[in-house]
């Protein structure tokens, strides 16, 4: 049985500032409520899976509908045109759009959607029971949409991450991996959600992290294992590009990813258990990077039978002065990332 515990994580790289330049096109579109509802129902405009929670109360939703019925201006929405599907992903405005759809369909969180705490003429009305002229006014109300598309670079949609991060107005500020789960939804993201439940990973990490830090660490391993030679700080942007380029398994397929991750965490859970990557009390992301990549490289040559020998070398690694320097300070600097992975790789490569 896996012992449930919360993982404390040391990760200095989270403080890195992102540096980026993009070629982005954008255009405005004025759509009626009727057209937007149809687009939502057909899926040509869609809310990313991670963002599907509807947090508005019936009063919030009713007052938004009331604003449209009264002809008052309402905030616009931001959409991103996806390169592969050409569909429009909602970056900002999901509460408004979900309100429009649920009112048109007649249900609010499983109950009949009746307007509440609005002007007397609209109180208790459903979409179907609105006066004909009010229904027409609502259907013909205009919502302004700004549609953005990343032109360059053309292979990762990483600019959408930054737009989402800066303008998303949800109920809580999303952390980096939560934003990635929205922007880079797809097969790779789904696999991260599956691998986080690997029993050996749970032994090492502890109970699932409600801000997706456990999934981010798995992504971090894949990024450094497969694209080590192209690592550049900040690591946040490095991970964005990794997810963007492989969101549909274009670079590495599911079998390839599982083949390096699963045996590595199984070996480490059996040899180090919950002490893995914890040179101090917390799980250290820099130590994690180096040991995970080094062990995965060694396991690709065949199984490690000398478990005691590995544990001795692991403890020696944690005491190595050069390795200490590489995970103690400036952990996301390119020389330090390369140095600690190289030291760990050399430490384990001769194990039998």
N, C-alpha and C positions, 0 to 999 in steps of 0.2 A: 504493500500500500504506500502511495506517495504521501509524504508528510506535507500538509498544507502550511505554507509560510510565505510571508511577503518578502520579495527580494529587494534589498537595498542596492542601488547601482551607482558606482562612481563613473562618471563620464564627462571629462573636462571638455570634450569636443562639442558638447551642446552649446557652449558659449560662443562658438565661431560665428562670425558675421558672413553672410553670403555675398559673393561678388558675381554679378551676372549682367550680360548685355544680350538683348534679343531683338529680332525683327518680328514684330507682331502687327497684324492687321486687325482692324475692328470696324464695325459698322453698326448703325442703329436700325432698329426695326420696331415699328408701331403695330402691335397686334391687338385685335379685339379680344375680350375675355372669351368669347365663344370659340375663336380660333385657338387660343392658348389651351383651353380645356380639351379640345379635340387633339391637339398635338401631344398633350400629356397622356391622354387615353390611348393614343396610337403608339406612344413610345418614341416619337421623333424628338420630343423634349423630355428629358428624364432626370430624376434625382438620383445621385449616386447611392448605391446600396447602404453604405455606412451612414449616410445622412438622412435616412428615411424616418427618423423619429420626429413626431409632430408634437411640438411642445406648447403651441398656443392653446389658450383656454377658449371655451365657447364665447366668452365675452370678447377676447382679442379678435377671434375670427369674425364675429358678428359685426364689430365696429369697422373692420376692414371692408366687409361687404357693404355696410352702410355708407362708407365714404364714397364708394363707387356709385351707389344708388343716388347719392346727393350731388354727384358730379365734382367731388373734391379731388385734387391731385393726389396721387399715391406714388411712393418711391418706385423707381424702375428696377429691373432685374438684370443680372449678369449671366451670360451663357457662354460656354466654350464649345466651339465646333471641333469634334473629335476627328482626327485625321483618318482613322481606319473606317469608322462606321458612318461618318458625316452627320451623326446625330448631335443634338445640342445638350450638353451636360449643364445642369444648374450649378453655378458657382455661388450665387447669392440670390435669395428670394424664395427659398423653398417653402417657408411658412405661408407666404402669400399665395404661391401657386397651389400648394396642397389645400388651402382654404377654398380657392376657386373651384378646384376639382370636387372636393367633398360637398360643397354647397350644391353644385350642379347635379351631383349624384344622389344627394339627399341624406347622407349619413355623416355624422360627426362622432368619431371614435365609437362606432357601433350603435349610436342612437340617432333618431331622426334629427336632422339639422334644422332647428328652428332658431331664427334670429333672437338674440337675447340682449336686454339692456341697450336698446337702440330707440330711435324715434318711434312714437306711437304708431305711425302709419305702417311701420315695418315689423313691429314687435310680434314675435310668434310666427312670422311668415317663413315658409320654406320656399325653395326655388319654384316649385310647382304652384304654390298658392300666391305668388307675387301678382300684383295687378299687371295686366298685359303691357301697359306702358312702362312700368318699373322693370319688368323682365327684359324688355327690349333695350331699355337704357343700360341695364347691367351687361347684357350680351354685347352691346356695342361700345362699352367702355374701353378705352385704350390703355394698354400697359406698354410702357417703353422698355425695350430690351436692347442691351448692348451685347453684341456677339463678338467674341475675340477668337483669333486663330493664330497660333504660333507658326511663322513661316520658316525661321531659322533659329536654332538648329531644327531640322525637320524630323528627327527620329525619337524625341523623348517627351515632348509636351511639358518640359520642366518649368517653363514660364508660367503655366497655369497654376502650378504649386504656389508661386509667389503672389499671383493675383488672388487666389483663394485665401491664402494666409492673411493678406492685408485687408480684404474687404468683407470676408465672411462675418455675418452678424448673428450667428446662432446663439444659443443660450449659454454656451461656455466656449472659452478659447480652445481651439483644437491644438493638440501637440503634433509635431512633424509626422509621425507614422499614421495618425488619424487622418491627416490631410492627404497623405499618399494613398491611403485606402479609398478615399473618395475619388481623387484625380486618376489614379492608376488602377481602378477596379478592373478585374479580369482574372484570367487563369493563374497568373503568378501570385497575385494578392490572395486568391482563394487558397493556393497551396501554402502560403505563410500561415493562414488561419488553421489549416489542417496540421502542419508540422508543429505548431505551438502546443498541440495536445499530445505529441509524442511522449510516451511514458518516461523515457530516459531524459528528455529535455525538462520535463516537469520535476524530476529528481534534482537536476542541476539548478534550475532557475527558481523553483518554488511554485506557488499557485499563480494562475494566470493574472497578468497585469491589466487592470481595467483601462489603462491609457496606451495599451499595445506596445509597451517597451520590450516585451518578450519577442514579439514579432519583428520589431525593428532590429533586435540583435541577430535574429536569424537572417534577415536581409543583409545586415552588415557582414556576416560571415560569407554569404554568397558573393557579395560585391568584391570583397578583398581576396577571396579564393580565386575567383574567375578573372578578375580584372586588376590584380595587384600591380602590374606594371604601369597602369594608367591612373593610379591613385593620385588625386590632387585634393588639397584642402579647399574649402571646408568639407568635412565628411558628410554634412547634411545634403549638400548639392551632389556629392558623389553617389549617395544613396538614391536621390531623386532620379538621377540619370540611369542608374541600374534598374530601378523599377520601370521607368518609362520605356527603356529599350527592350525590356524582356516581358512586358505586361501580358503578351499573348504567346510566350515561350518562343519568340523569334530567335533568340540567341542560345538559350539553354532550355531543353525540354524538361518535363516533370521527372522522368526517369533519371536523367543526368543529375538533377538537383537533389533528389532523394538519395541517390547513390553516394554522394559525398557527405550529406548531412546526417543521415540516420546511423550509419556505422560509427561516425565520429562521436556523436553524443552518447551512443550506447557504450562505446569503449570508455569514455570519460566518466560516465555515470557509474560504471562498474569498478573503475580504478580509483577515482577521486570522490565520487558521490557529490553531496551537497557542498563540499569544500572547494570544488572546482572553481577556478578563477577568482578566488577570494584570498589574496595575499594579506589582506587585513580583514575587517569584518564584512564589508560590502563586496558584492560582485563587481570586479573592476573591468570595465569594457576594454581597456587597452590590453590587459593580460588575456582577456577572452579572445580578442582578435588574434593575438600571436599564437596562443596555444591551439585554438580551434584550427587555424589554417595549417600550422605545422603538423598537427596530428592527422588531419585529413590528407595532407601530402604523403605522409609516411604510410597511411593505411591504403593508399592507392597502389602501393607496391606489394601489399599482402598484409595479413593479420599480424598484430603484435602479440606475441606469446609471453614475453617476459614482463608481466605486470609489475612485479616488484622493482625491476630495473627501470621501468618507466616512472614509477613514483619517486625513485631516488633522483632521476634526472630532472623531474619536474621541480622537486624541492631545491635542487642545485640551481635550476634556472631562476627561481624566485630570489635567490641570493646573489646571482650574477650582477656585478656592479654596473656593467654596460646595459644589461637588461633593465635594471632598476631605474637608471636614468631615463630610459626610453619609455617607461610607463608612468613615471612619477610626474614629469613636467612636459608641457607642450606636446601633449599626447597625439594631437592630430596633425602636427607638422610632418611633412613628407619624409624627411630623413629619419625621424623617430619611428614612424609607422613601419618603414622598410627595415630599419635596424632591428626592432624587436621581433618582427616576423622572421627575419633572416637568422637571428640568434636562436630562436626557438626551433626553427627548421633544422639547423645544424645540430642542435642538442639531441633531437629525436631521430635523425635520419638513419643512424646505425643500429637502432634497437631491433632485436630479433623477437 
